[in-house]
Amino acid sequence: GRLSMMQDRVGAARASLERSVDLQANDAGALRMLGGLLIRAGDPTATKLLLQAISSDRSNTQSFVLLAQAYRQAGQIDSAVSAMESALERQPEQADLMVLLALVHRDGGQMAQCVAILEEAARLAPDDGQVIGNLGAVHVEMGNASAAEDLLRRAVQLDPGNQVNWLSSLTEALELQDRIEEAHDVVNQALQRAPDDLR
């Protein structure tokens, strides 16, 4: 049904972009677009196209971000870190890029680096709900429940689009502190805010 239809659309878009790339092998934008599409499809050839896009245009930050995503998806954490660091060299002190780099470090089990980067991002963007929420979620993963709780309560207010995610992490933080009744209340709050298809 819907999955088949989506796969057909992805296939058609991929074929169209591949023709475009064949016609203009050095078109970094087309290579980047096809690379992004291949990442979403889980296709490992995305890396090759993104490296080609970067060799055509080393100034585009998004190419490095997509390359990091492709490496991350393939489990190549060191390469993903390197690509994200290259993105940050082009746009230093960008909190959203710092979050992505921190999450790659988290994937590699490098929690100290992850926290340090998120704390720096929080210093640069203290009202960015994504930064604050991810820092809180990482603290939950590390078992730092009290630090996580404050951050996640703040993220719920700062980032309404991701309230359900932050409330879920907040529930974990409360459970780690054996505050089960409060955790239950937060679960109910999250369920009330969740889209119908998640209930």
ROSE-4610 file (N, C-alpha, C; in Angstrom, 1 decimal, always signed):
// ROSE-4610
residu = [G/G/G/R/R/R/L/L/L/S/S/S/M/M/M/M/M/M/Q/Q/Q/D/D/D/R/R/R/V/V/V/G/G/G/A/A/A/A/A/A/R/R/R/A/A/A/S/S/S/L/L/L/E/E/E/R/R/R/S/S/S/V/V/V/D/D/D/L/L/L/Q/Q/Q/A/A/A/N/N/N/D/D/D/A/A/A/G/G/G/A/A/A/L/L/L/R/R/R/M/M/M/L/L/L/G/G/G/G/G/G/L/L/L/L/L/L/I/I/I/R/R/R/A/A/A/G/G/G/D/D/D/P/P/P/T/T/T/A/A/A/T/T/T/K/K/K/L/L/L/L/L/L/L/L/L/Q/Q/Q/A/A/A/I/I/I/S/S/S/S/S/S/D/D/D/R/R/R/S/S/S/N/N/N/T/T/T/Q/Q/Q/S/S/S/F/F/F/V/V/V/L/L/L/L/L/L/A/A/A/Q/Q/Q/A/A/A/Y/Y/Y/R/R/R/Q/Q/Q/A/A/A/G/G/G/Q/Q/Q/I/I/I/D/D/D/S/S/S/A/A/A/V/V/V/S/S/S/A/A/A/M/M/M/E/E/E/S/S/S/A/A/A/L/L/L/E/E/E/R/R/R/Q/Q/Q/P/P/P/E/E/E/Q/Q/Q/A/A/A/D/D/D/L/L/L/M/M/M/V/V/V/L/L/L/L/L/L/A/A/A/L/L/L/V/V/V/H/H/H/R/R/R/D/D/D/G/G/G/G/G/G/Q/Q/Q/M/M/M/A/A/A/Q/Q/Q/C/C/C/V/V/V/A/A/A/I/I/I/L/L/L/E/E/E/E/E/E/A/A/A/A/A/A/R/R/R/L/L/L/A/A/A/P/P/P/D/D/D/D/D/D/G/G/G/Q/Q/Q/V/V/V/I/I/I/G/G/G/N/N/N/L/L/L/G/G/G/A/A/A/V/V/V/H/H/H/V/V/V/E/E/E/M/M/M/G/G/G/N/N/N/A/A/A/S/S/S/A/A/A/A/A/A/E/E/E/D/D/D/L/L/L/L/L/L/R/R/R/R/R/R/A/A/A/V/V/V/Q/Q/Q/L/L/L/D/D/D/P/P/P/G/G/G/N/N/N/Q/Q/Q/V/V/V/N/N/N/W/W/W/L/L/L/S/S/S/S/S/S/L/L/L/T/T/T/E/E/E/A/A/A/L/L/L/E/E/E/L/L/L/Q/Q/Q/D/D/D/R/R/R/I/I/I/E/E/E/E/E/E/A/A/A/H/H/H/D/D/D/V/V/V/V/V/V/N/N/N/Q/Q/Q/A/A/A/L/L/L/Q/Q/Q/R/R/R/A/A/A/P/P/P/D/D/D/D/D/D/L/L/L/R/R/R]
num = [1/1/1/2/2/2/3/3/3/4/4/4/5/5/5/6/6/6/7/7/7/8/8/8/9/9/9/10/10/10/11/11/11/12/12/12/13/13/13/14/14/14/15/15/15/16/16/16/17/17/17/18/18/18/19/19/19/20/20/20/21/21/21/22/22/22/23/23/23/24/24/24/25/25/25/26/26/26/27/27/27/28/28/28/29/29/29/30/30/30/31/31/31/32/32/32/33/33/33/34/34/34/35/35/35/36/36/36/37/37/37/38/38/38/39/39/39/40/40/40/41/41/41/42/42/42/43/43/43/44/44/44/45/45/45/46/46/46/47/47/47/48/48/48/49/49/49/50/50/50/51/51/51/52/52/52/53/53/53/54/54/54/55/55/55/56/56/56/57/57/57/58/58/58/59/59/59/60/60/60/61/61/61/62/62/62/63/63/63/64/64/64/65/65/65/66/66/66/67/67/67/68/68/68/69/69/69/70/70/70/71/71/71/72/72/72/73/73/73/74/74/74/75/75/75/76/76/76/77/77/77/78/78/78/79/79/79/80/80/80/81/81/81/82/82/82/83/83/83/84/84/84/85/85/85/86/86/86/87/87/87/88/88/88/89/89/89/90/90/90/91/91/91/92/92/92/93/93/93/94/94/94/95/95/95/96/96/96/97/97/97/98/98/98/99/99/99/100/100/100/101/101/101/102/102/102/103/103/103/104/104/104/105/105/105/106/106/106/107/107/107/108/108/108/109/109/109/110/110/110/111/111/111/112/112/112/113/113/113/114/114/114/115/115/115/116/116/116/117/117/117/118/118/118/119/119/119/120/120/120/121/121/121/122/122/122/123/123/123/124/124/124/125/125/125/126/126/126/127/127/127/128/128/128/129/129/129/130/130/130/131/131/131/132/132/132/133/133/133/134/134/134/135/135/135/136/136/136/137/137/137/138/138/138/139/139/139/140/140/140/141/141/141/142/142/142/143/143/143/144/144/144/145/145/145/146/146/146/147/147/147/148/148/148/149/149/149/150/150/150/151/151/151/152/152/152/153/153/153/154/154/154/155/155/155/156/156/156/157/157/157/158/158/158/159/159/159/160/160/160/161/161/161/162/162/162/163/163/163/164/164/164/165/165/165/166/166/166/167/167/167/168/168/168/169/169/169/170/170/170/171/171/171/172/172/172/173/173/173/174/174/174/175/175/175/176/176/176/177/177/177/178/178/178/179/179/179/180/180/180/181/181/181/182/182/182/183/183/183/184/184/184/185/185/185/186/186/186/187/187/187/188/188/188/189/189/189/190/190/190/191/191/191/192/192/192/193/193/193/194/194/194/195/195/195/196/196/196/197/197/197/198/198/198/199/199/199]
x = [+0.8/+0.0/+0.8/+0.8/+1.5/+3.0/+3.6/+5.0/+5.5/+4.7/+5.0/+4.9/+3.9/+3.7/+4.9/+5.4/+6.5/+7.8/+8.0/+9.1/+9.2/+8.0/+7.9/+8.3/+7.8/+8.1/+9.6/+10.2/+11.6/+12.4/+12.0/+12.6/+12.6/+11.4/+11.2/+12.1/+12.1/+12.9/+14.4/+14.8/+16.2/+16.6/+15.8/+16.1/+16.2/+15.3/+15.3/+16.6/+17.0/+18.2/+19.4/+19.4/+20.6/+20.8/+19.7/+19.8/+20.5/+20.0/+20.5/+22.0/+22.4/+23.8/+24.6/+24.1/+24.8/+25.1/+24.1/+24.3/+25.2/+25.3/+26.1/+26.9/+27.9/+28.6/+29.3/+29.5/+30.1/+29.1/+27.8/+26.8/+26.6/+27.3/+27.3/+25.9/+25.0/+23.7/+22.9/+23.0/+22.3/+22.9/+24.2/+24.8/+24.4/+24.3/+23.9/+22.5/+21.6/+20.2/+20.0/+20.7/+20.6/+21.2/+22.3/+22.9/+21.9/+21.2/+20.2/+19.1/+18.7/+17.6/+18.1/+19.3/+19.8/+20.0/+20.4/+20.5/+19.1/+18.1/+16.7/+16.3/+16.8/+16.4/+17.3/+18.3/+19.3/+20.3/+20.5/+21.4/+22.9/+23.8/+25.2/+25.9/+25.4/+26.1/+26.0/+25.3/+25.1/+26.5/+27.3/+28.7/+29.5/+29.5/+30.3/+29.8/+28.5/+28.0/+28.3/+28.2/+28.4/+29.9/+30.8/+32.2/+32.5/+31.8/+31.9/+31.4/+30.3/+29.7/+30.7/+31.3/+32.3/+33.6/+34.0/+35.2/+34.8/+33.6/+33.1/+33.0/+32.5/+32.3/+32.5/+33.7/+34.1/+33.5/+32.8/+32.3/+30.9/+30.2/+28.8/+28.8/+28.3/+28.2/+27.3/+26.2/+25.2/+25.7/+26.7/+27.3/+28.0/+28.7/+29.4/+28.4/+27.3/+26.3/+25.7/+25.4/+24.8/+25.8/+27.1/+28.1/+28.2/+28.2/+28.2/+27.0/+25.9/+24.7/+24.8/+25.4/+25.6/+26.6/+27.7/+28.7/+28.1/+27.3/+26.6/+25.7/+24.9/+24.0/+24.8/+26.0/+26.8/+27.6/+27.5/+28.2/+29.7/+30.0/+31.4/+31.5/+31.6/+31.5/+32.7/+33.9/+35.1/+34.9/+34.5/+34.3/+33.2/+32.1/+31.0/+31.5/+32.3/+32.8/+33.6/+34.5/+35.3/+34.5/+33.5/+32.6/+31.9/+31.4/+30.7/+31.7/+32.9/+33.9/+34.2/+34.2/+34.4/+33.2/+32.0/+30.9/+31.0/+31.4/+31.6/+32.7/+33.7/+34.8/+34.2/+33.2/+32.6/+31.6/+31.0/+30.0/+30.2/+31.3/+31.6/+30.5/+30.4/+29.4/+28.0/+27.7/+26.3/+25.7/+24.8/+24.3/+23.7/+23.0/+22.4/+23.4/+24.5/+25.6/+26.3/+26.5/+27.1/+26.3/+24.9/+24.1/+24.3/+24.4/+24.6/+26.0/+27.0/+28.3/+28.3/+27.6/+27.5/+26.8/+25.7/+25.0/+25.8/+26.7/+27.6/+28.5/+29.0/+29.9/+29.1/+27.9/+27.0/+26.9/+26.7/+26.6/+27.8/+29.0/+30.2/+30.6/+29.7/+29.9/+30.8/+31.1/+32.0/+31.2/+30.7/+29.7/+30.3/+31.6/+32.2/+32.3/+32.7/+32.8/+31.4/+30.4/+29.0/+28.5/+28.7/+28.2/+29.0/+30.3/+31.1/+30.6/+30.3/+29.9/+28.5/+27.6/+26.2/+26.2/+27.1/+27.2/+27.7/+28.7/+29.1/+28.0/+27.3/+26.1/+25.1/+24.9/+23.9/+24.4/+25.7/+26.3/+26.0/+26.2/+26.0/+24.5/+23.6/+22.2/+21.4/+21.4/+20.7/+19.2/+18.6/+17.1/+16.8/+17.7/+17.4/+16.9/+15.7/+15.1/+15.7/+16.2/+16.8/+18.1/+18.9/+20.2/+19.9/+19.0/+18.7/+18.1/+17.2/+16.5/+17.5/+18.4/+19.4/+20.4/+20.7/+21.6/+20.9/+19.7/+18.9/+18.8/+18.5/+18.4/+19.7/+20.8/+22.1/+22.4/+22.0/+22.2/+21.3/+20.1/+19.3/+20.1/+20.6/+21.4/+22.6/+23.1/+24.3/+23.9/+22.6/+22.1/+22.2/+22.4/+22.4/+21.0/+20.1/+18.7/+18.4/+19.0/+18.6/+19.0/+20.2/+20.6/+19.7/+19.3/+18.5/+17.1/+16.6/+15.2/+15.0/+15.9/+15.8/+15.9/+16.9/+17.0/+15.8/+15.3/+14.1/+12.8/+12.7/+11.5/+11.6/+12.8/+13.0/+12.8/+13.3/+13.1/+11.7/+10.9/+9.4/+8.8/+9.3/+8.8/+9.4/+10.7/+11.4/+11.1/+10.7/+10.6/+9.3/+8.2/+6.9/+6.7/+7.5/+7.4/+7.9/+8.7/+9.3/+8.9/+7.9/+7.5/+7.3/+6.8/+6.5/+7.9/+8.9/+10.2/+10.8/+10.7/+11.3/+10.6/+9.2/+8.5/+8.8/+9.0/+9.4/+10.7/+11.7/+13.0/+12.9/+12.0/+11.7/+11.1/+10.3/+9.7/+10.8/+11.8/+12.9/+13.7/+13.9/+14.7/+14.0/+12.7/+11.9/+11.9/+11.8/+11.9/+13.2/+14.3/+15.6/+15.7/+14.9/+14.9/+13.8/+13.2/+12.2/+11.0/+10.7/+9.5/+8.5/+8.0/+7.1/+5.8/+5.2/+3.9/+4.0/+5.1/+5.4/+5.6/+6.3/+6.6/+5.3/+4.4/+3.1/+2.3/+2.4/+1.7/+2.3/+3.7/+4.3/+4.0/+3.8/+3.4/+2.0/+1.1/-0.2/-0.2/+0.7/+0.8/+1.3/+2.3/+2.9/+1.8/+1.0/-0.1/-1.1/-1.4/-2.4/-1.8/-0.5/+0.1/+0.5/+0.5/+1.0/-0.1/+0.4/-0.6/-1.4/-2.5/-3.4/-2.8/-1.9/-1.3/-0.3/+0.2/+1.1/+0.5/-0.8/-1.5/-1.9]
y = [-1.2/+0.0/+1.3/+1.9/+3.2/+3.1/+2.0/+1.8/+1.6/+0.8/+0.5/+1.8/+2.6/+3.8/+4.8/+4.8/+5.7/+5.2/+3.9/+3.3/+3.6/+3.5/+3.9/+5.3/+6.2/+7.7/+7.9/+7.2/+7.4/+6.9/+5.7/+5.2/+6.1/+6.7/+7.6/+8.9/+9.4/+10.6/+10.3/+9.1/+8.7/+8.6/+8.0/+7.8/+9.2/+10.1/+11.4/+12.2/+12.1/+12.7/+12.1/+10.8/+10.1/+10.6/+10.7/+11.3/+12.7/+13.5/+14.8/+14.8/+13.9/+13.8/+13.3/+12.3/+11.8/+13.0/+13.9/+15.0/+16.0/+16.2/+17.2/+16.6/+15.8/+15.1/+16.0/+17.2/+18.1/+19.0/+18.8/+19.6/+19.2/+19.9/+19.6/+19.6/+20.5/+20.5/+19.3/+18.8/+17.6/+16.4/+16.3/+15.2/+15.2/+16.4/+16.5/+16.1/+16.5/+16.1/+14.6/+14.0/+12.6/+11.8/+12.4/+11.8/+11.8/+12.9/+13.0/+12.0/+11.8/+10.9/+9.5/+9.2/+7.8/+7.5/+8.5/+8.3/+7.9/+8.7/+8.4/+7.0/+6.5/+5.2/+4.1/+4.5/+3.6/+3.0/+3.7/+3.2/+3.7/+2.7/+3.1/+3.8/+3.9/+4.6/+6.2/+6.6/+8.0/+8.6/+7.9/+8.4/+8.8/+7.9/+8.2/+9.5/+9.6/+10.8/+12.1/+12.0/+13.2/+13.5/+12.6/+12.9/+13.5/+13.1/+13.8/+15.2/+15.4/+16.8/+17.7/+17.1/+17.9/+18.2/+17.3/+17.5/+18.6/+18.8/+19.8/+21.1/+21.1/+22.4/+22.1/+22.5/+22.2/+23.3/+24.3/+25.4/+25.1/+24.1/+23.8/+23.0/+23.6/+22.9/+21.7/+21.9/+20.8/+19.5/+19.6/+18.4/+17.6/+18.3/+17.6/+17.1/+17.8/+17.3/+16.0/+16.0/+14.8/+13.6/+14.0/+12.9/+12.3/+13.2/+12.7/+11.8/+12.2/+11.3/+10.0/+10.0/+8.7/+7.8/+8.4/+7.6/+7.1/+8.0/+7.6/+6.4/+6.5/+5.4/+4.1/+4.2/+3.0/+2.6/+3.3/+2.9/+3.3/+4.2/+4.7/+6.0/+5.9/+7.0/+8.0/+7.5/+8.4/+9.2/+8.6/+9.4/+10.4/+10.0/+10.9/+12.1/+11.9/+12.9/+13.9/+13.3/+14.1/+15.0/+14.4/+15.2/+16.3/+16.0/+17.1/+18.2/+17.8/+18.8/+19.7/+19.1/+19.9/+20.9/+20.4/+21.3/+22.5/+22.2/+23.2/+24.2/+23.7/+24.6/+25.7/+25.3/+26.2/+27.2/+26.7/+27.5/+27.3/+27.9/+27.7/+28.3/+27.7/+28.2/+28.1/+27.1/+26.9/+25.8/+26.2/+25.2/+24.0/+24.1/+22.9/+21.9/+22.5/+21.6/+21.0/+21.7/+21.2/+20.1/+20.2/+19.1/+17.8/+18.0/+16.8/+16.2/+17.0/+16.4/+15.7/+16.3/+15.7/+14.3/+14.3/+13.0/+11.9/+12.3/+11.3/+10.8/+11.7/+11.2/+10.3/+10.6/+9.7/+8.3/+8.3/+7.0/+6.2/+6.9/+6.2/+5.9/+6.2/+6.0/+7.0/+8.1/+9.1/+10.2/+9.8/+10.6/+11.9/+11.9/+13.1/+14.1/+13.7/+14.7/+15.2/+14.3/+14.6/+15.7/+15.5/+16.5/+17.8/+17.7/+19.0/+19.8/+19.2/+19.9/+20.4/+19.7/+20.2/+21.3/+21.2/+22.3/+23.6/+23.5/+24.6/+25.2/+24.3/+24.7/+25.5/+25.0/+25.6/+27.0/+27.1/+28.4/+29.4/+28.9/+29.8/+30.1/+29.1/+29.2/+28.7/+29.5/+29.1/+28.9/+29.4/+29.3/+28.4/+27.6/+26.6/+25.3/+25.0/+23.8/+22.5/+22.5/+21.3/+21.0/+22.1/+22.0/+21.5/+22.2/+22.0/+20.6/+20.2/+18.9/+17.8/+17.9/+16.9/+16.7/+17.9/+17.8/+17.1/+17.4/+16.7/+15.2/+14.8/+13.4/+12.7/+13.3/+12.6/+12.5/+13.4/+13.3/+12.1/+11.9/+10.7/+9.5/+9.4/+8.2/+7.9/+9.0/+8.8/+8.6/+8.7/+8.4/+9.7/+10.9/+12.1/+12.7/+12.1/+12.4/+13.8/+14.3/+15.6/+16.7/+16.6/+17.5/+17.5/+16.2/+16.0/+16.7/+16.5/+17.0/+18.4/+19.3/+20.7/+21.1/+20.4/+20.7/+20.3/+19.2/+18.7/+19.5/+19.9/+20.8/+22.1/+22.6/+23.8/+23.5/+22.4/+22.0/+21.9/+21.4/+21.3/+22.6/+23.7/+25.0/+25.7/+25.4/+26.1/+25.5/+24.2/+23.5/+22.7/+23.5/+22.8/+21.7/+21.8/+20.8/+19.4/+19.4/+18.1/+17.8/+18.4/+18.2/+16.8/+16.0/+14.6/+13.9/+14.2/+13.6/+14.0/+15.3/+15.8/+15.3/+15.2/+14.6/+13.1/+12.4/+11.0/+10.9/+11.7/+11.7/+12.1/+13.1/+13.6/+12.5/+11.7/+10.5/+9.6/+9.3/+8.5/+9.1/+10.4/+11.1/+10.9/+11.1/+11.0/+9.5/+8.6/+7.2/+6.8/+7.4/+7.2/+7.7/+8.7/+9.2/+8.6/+7.5/+6.8/+7.7/+8.6/+9.5/+9.0/+7.9/+7.1/+7.9/+8.4/+9.1/+10.3/+11.1/+12.2/+11.8/+10.7/+10.1/+9.7/+9.1/+8.7/+10.0/+11.1/+12.3/+12.9/+12.8/+13.3/+12.4/+11.1/+10.2/+10.6/+10.9/+11.3/+12.6/+13.5/+14.8/+14.6/+13.7/+13.4/+12.8/+11.9/+11.2/+12.2/+13.2/+14.2/+15.1/+15.3/+16.1/+15.4/+14.0/+13.2/+13.2/+13.2/+13.1/+11.8/+11.7/+10.6/+9.3/+9.3/+8.1/+7.5/+8.3/+7.8/+7.2/+7.4/+7.0/+5.5]
z = [+0.0/+0.0/+0.0/+1.1/+1.2/+1.1/+1.7/+1.6/+0.1/-0.6/-2.0/-2.8/-2.5/-3.3/-3.0/-1.7/-1.4/-2.0/-2.1/-2.7/-4.2/-4.8/-6.2/-6.5/-5.6/-5.7/-5.5/-4.5/-4.3/-5.5/-6.1/-7.2/-8.4/-8.7/-9.8/-9.6/-8.4/-8.1/-8.2/-7.8/-7.9/-9.3/-10.2/-11.6/-12.2/-11.9/-12.5/-12.1/-10.8/-10.3/-10.9/-11.0/-11.6/-13.1/-13.8/-15.2/-15.2/-14.2/-14.1/-13.7/-12.8/-12.4/-13.6/-14.4/-15.5/-16.5/-16.7/-17.6/-17.1/-15.8/-15.2/-14.0/-14.3/-13.3/-12.2/-12.5/-11.5/-10.9/-11.0/-10.4/-9.0/-8.1/-6.7/-6.1/-6.5/-6.0/-6.3/-7.6/-8.0/-7.3/-7.1/-6.4/-4.9/-4.3/-2.9/-2.8/-3.7/-3.7/-3.8/-4.7/-4.9/-3.7/-3.2/-2.0/-0.8/-0.6/+0.4/+0.3/-1.0/-1.3/-1.0/-1.4/-1.2/+0.3/+1.1/+2.6/+3.1/+2.7/+3.2/+2.8/+1.6/+1.1/+1.7/+2.5/+3.1/+2.2/+1.1/+0.0/+0.3/+0.5/+0.9/-0.2/-1.5/-2.5/-2.3/-1.3/-1.0/-0.7/+0.0/+0.4/-0.8/-1.8/-3.0/-3.7/-3.8/-4.5/-3.7/-2.4/-1.5/-1.6/-1.6/-1.7/-3.1/-4.1/-5.4/-5.4/-4.7/-4.5/-3.8/-2.7/-2.0/-2.8/-3.6/-4.5/-5.5/-5.9/-6.8/-6.1/-4.9/-4.1/-2.6/-2.2/-0.8/+0.2/-0.3/+0.5/+1.1/+0.6/+1.0/+2.2/+3.3/+4.6/+4.5/+3.8/+3.8/+3.2/+2.3/+1.8/+2.9/+3.7/+4.8/+5.8/+6.1/+7.0/+6.5/+5.2/+4.6/+4.6/+4.3/+4.3/+5.7/+6.8/+8.1/+8.4/+7.9/+8.1/+7.4/+6.2/+5.5/+6.2/+6.7/+7.5/+8.8/+9.4/+10.7/+10.5/+9.4/+9.1/+8.8/+8.2/+7.9/+9.2/+10.3/+11.5/+11.5/+10.6/+10.5/+11.3/+12.6/+13.5/+13.3/+13.2/+13.1/+11.8/+10.7/+9.5/+9.6/+10.3/+10.5/+11.4/+12.4/+13.2/+12.4/+11.5/+10.7/+9.7/+9.1/+8.2/+9.0/+10.2/+10.9/+11.4/+11.7/+12.1/+10.9/+9.7/+8.5/+8.2/+8.5/+8.4/+9.4/+10.6/+11.6/+11.3/+10.6/+10.2/+9.2/+8.4/+7.5/+8.1/+9.2/+9.9/+11.4/+12.0/+13.4/+14.3/+15.4/+16.4/+16.0/+15.1/+14.7/+15.6/+16.5/+17.5/+16.9/+15.8/+15.2/+14.7/+14.1/+13.7/+14.9/+16.0/+17.1/+17.7/+17.7/+18.2/+17.3/+16.0/+15.2/+15.5/+15.7/+16.0/+17.3/+18.3/+19.6/+19.5/+18.7/+18.6/+17.9/+17.0/+16.4/+17.5/+18.3/+19.4/+20.3/+20.6/+21.4/+20.8/+19.5/+18.8/+18.9/+19.0/+19.2/+20.6/+21.6/+23.0/+23.6/+22.9/+23.4/+24.2/+25.3/+26.1/+26.6/+27.0/+27.5/+26.4/+25.2/+24.1/+23.8/+23.8/+23.4/+24.4/+25.7/+26.7/+26.5/+26.4/+26.2/+25.0/+23.9/+22.7/+23.0/+23.6/+23.8/+24.9/+25.8/+26.8/+26.1/+25.2/+24.4/+23.6/+22.9/+22.1/+23.0/+24.2/+25.1/+25.6/+25.7/+26.0/+24.9/+23.6/+22.5/+22.2/+22.5/+22.1/+23.3/+24.4/+25.6/+25.5/+24.5/+24.4/+23.2/+22.8/+21.7/+22.3/+22.1/+22.7/+22.2/+21.0/+20.5/+21.2/+21.4/+22.2/+23.6/+24.3/+25.7/+25.9/+25.0/+25.1/+24.8/+23.8/+23.6/+24.7/+25.3/+26.5/+27.6/+27.8/+28.9/+28.6/+27.3/+27.0/+27.2/+26.8/+27.0/+28.5/+29.3/+30.8/+31.3/+30.7/+31.1/+30.8/+29.6/+29.1/+30.1/+30.6/+31.5/+32.9/+33.2/+34.6/+35.5/+34.9/+35.6/+35.6/+36.4/+36.4/+36.8/+37.9/+38.3/+37.4/+36.7/+35.7/+34.5/+34.2/+33.0/+33.2/+34.4/+34.7/+34.4/+35.0/+34.8/+33.3/+32.6/+31.2/+30.4/+30.6/+29.9/+30.2/+31.4/+31.7/+30.9/+30.8/+30.0/+28.5/+28.0/+26.6/+26.2/+27.1/+26.8/+26.5/+27.2/+27.0/+25.8/+25.5/+24.4/+23.1/+23.0/+21.8/+21.7/+21.5/+21.4/+20.4/+19.3/+18.3/+18.7/+19.7/+20.2/+21.6/+22.1/+23.5/+23.9/+23.0/+23.3/+23.5/+22.7/+22.9/+24.2/+24.5/+25.8/+27.0/+26.9/+28.0/+28.2/+27.1/+27.3/+28.0/+27.6/+28.3/+29.8/+30.0/+31.4/+32.2/+31.6/+32.3/+32.8/+31.9/+32.3/+33.4/+33.4/+34.4/+35.8/+35.8/+37.0/+37.5/+36.6/+37.0/+37.6/+37.1/+37.6/+39.1/+39.4/+40.7/+41.6/+41.1/+41.8/+42.1/+41.2/+41.4/+40.4/+40.6/+39.7/+39.5/+40.5/+40.4/+39.5/+39.7/+38.8/+37.3/+37.2/+35.9/+35.2/+35.9/+35.4/+34.9/+35.7/+35.3/+34.0/+33.9/+32.7/+31.4/+31.6/+30.6/+30.1/+31.0/+30.6/+29.9/+30.3/+29.6/+28.2/+28.1/+26.7/+25.8/+26.4/+25.6/+25.1/+25.9/+25.6/+24.4/+24.4/+23.3/+22.1/+22.2/+21.0/+19.9/+18.7/+17.6/+17.7/+17.1/+17.3/+16.8/+15.8/+15.3/+16.2/+17.3/+18.2/+19.5/+19.6/+20.8/+20.8]
